[in-house]
Amino acid sequence: IVAHTYFSMGRRPSKPIAGMLLCAILSDTLNLLGPTTTEWDKMIVALLAEIAEIDDINFLASQQFKAKSKELATLSAHQLVCGDQ
């Protein structure tokens, strides 16, 4: 939604902002493989990757998921179940 707002207002996010928005979409859509991924997500990811100068979004997503997995490994079962409320 944030990336869409930038583009619909005729603005271009800075490189750092584009990188953060790109990471957010990749996380939310499970690297564009999740069931809620839209064609719009794919188009915005391509635009943001170009602005952020990211050549390999698959590598970026894998690094994100690896970092998140390390964080999750420290949580108890109760924290995992109740942590996303």
Secondary structure by P-SEA (a helix, b strand, c coil): caaaaaaaacccccaaaaaaaaaaaaaaacccccccccaaaaaaaaaaaaaaccccaaaaaaaaaaaaaaaaaaccaaaaaaccc
